[in-house]
Amino acid sequence: MLPLALAVSAQSMVERDSLLPTAYIVGSQRRATSPRQSLSGQQLRAFDGHSVANALRYFAGLQVKDYGGIGGMKTIDVRGMGSTHVGVFLDGMPVANEQNGQVDFARFETDGLERVELYNGHRTQLLQSAREYASGSTVYLESRRLDPHFTGSRLTLKCRTGSFGRIEPSVRWERRLAGGMTADASGGWLTAHGRYRFHIRKRFPDGRVAYDTTAVRVGGDVHALRFEANLHSAPHSRAQWDIKASAYGSERGIPAAIVNNVWSSAQRQWDATAFVQGRWQRSWSTSRSAYTLRLSAKGGVERLRYQDPDTTRMPTDRTFLQPQLSLSAVQALVVSEGDAARPRLELSFATDYACNMLRQTSRYALPPDMLQQPVRHTLMVACAAGLGWQRWRIHAVALETLTAEEAGTPSLQRRSQDFSPALHISYRPAAGVALRCFAKRHQRRPTLNELYYTETGNVRLLPERCWQINIGAEAGRSWAAGRWQFSGRADAYMEWVDDKIIAVPRGSGGWRWLMMNVGRMLGRGCDVSCRLSWQSSPRLPLLTAGGNYGFLRAEDRTDPADNDPHYGTYGGQIAFQPRHAAGVFLGAAWGGVQLHYSFTCVGERFKSSANLPSDRMAPWQTHDVALLADIPFLRGVQFGAECCNLAGRQYAIVPNYPMPGRHFSLTLKASFPFL
């Protein structure tokens, strides 16, 4: 889990400078009209080496689906819409898996990032790709850059160890090149056996105990190696550009679900990902207007090998290859009269193209009739306009998506077209206060597995169609000469998801499944968060306190006739979605020492929309503490220690996947000039 200092910063949902009057420029993220949560700069840098999944878990309205342990997959669900409705962007380029639609956030480390942001809907800056408008929520990861005032080079060595047999050394090199350009390279290795004790209890529908087990969780080992290199243009150059090359490889066990007292598994997975991406941007301006052009490109390949030698089922050993190509061009124009009291018009036009393929390369591949090898071509065109006048700001988007798919035979060729509009409005009645609302439509395309994996796929699947409406406010204030700082936000929302894609059993055996469009989800909820800090003088500690709360009533509205008072699903809370989630965070920083505490709690959930007592999943809570300190007399050396789940509570986020109890970690980090 994440050290709690990160949690203390996380609930500051709006950066304080975003609430101050400022001129809007092309590409600026200020004056956003979408709900925004952010971690940046020193807030994120103090916790190098932790996964992005652990950072995101402290954002309001978001649930991390964690399959347990250090090697378990971690995805996110924002406002109950599902993980496939979340768009992820690394340095402006999409991170996507067209095969299964899942992005594992445990792969991303925070040590090379400058900023992590979550937007409900999409951000409203005009200089962004068409694909960024296409998701229900968006997560942005921005790579770290050297401080403009830094000269020379720096080497950072770090080693982390702790529970689960974890050993994680890493290295990062940064250098200022000739002409102001910067370069950095980083790499890390992670190995862990992943074992931990757990307790799980299963009851029959009548309340009798079916089994009560205490055992050691096995099969969650992980061995991973990562490398990344970046090259950035000089800050003062007319054309801004950056190039990134990244490679990641891992071998891990797949922990089994604890069902019928079976808690071990021989399943294994090998992942390998490599990509190169770059973007170029330049602006031209006059006294009354500014024009900006941004070009981006990404090419990469993902390799997945899955092995299940279990002879009680059909033994499996298959390898899939996913080549991908993404291209983007964005143009933005700002027209200003030079007077803040007069309207200013902003226009944007973005075009994206993506090609995704799925191929089998294994010796024991599926028969040709079991998996069609599809190719998906996607063209997105977005037109956006913004109008700013006095305290008002309006942002409108029209997105057109064209998709063409081929899967070997003419009968499996698909063509689709979708129009997705969005409208954002914000108003600032006073300094430090903002009111906002937005309405947005988007669609979620079926993944390639859902369409073309013949054992489960259904080529007749329709996209999920979604609507969102949000009304909210944010505020920030400082007083007593800046010694007290306060920021907070509150949002209420409604959302509809039609043609929900689910898996249903097919046949009498129960081992074959079929993907289908069925159901409708209606969600109504609110997110509230706040942060308060105090420091009377630089010689005294900086004290920080905050909290967040999220409520979501996510109802199954599929079949009005399914309204049996005991077993009906109509109107019931959708499966695995809690109605209540909250967190409280406390922190103190004095000189080179930081101490932090956080408490996180999630309410009850159910395994089905019928909300049967036998399907109830108990609420869970965790207490975490962390200490970070600069070592005296050793410049550039930092020590960290943390204890997660201090009370040692047994709980599960995903059914039948128990989470670890109390666990620890120690970190030693040293930075010094090099070359």
Summary of the structure (lengths in Angstrom):
residues: 675
radius of gyration: 25.0
end to end distance: 34.8
largest distance: 77.1
contacts: 2258
relative contact order: 0.14
helix: 7%
strand: 57%
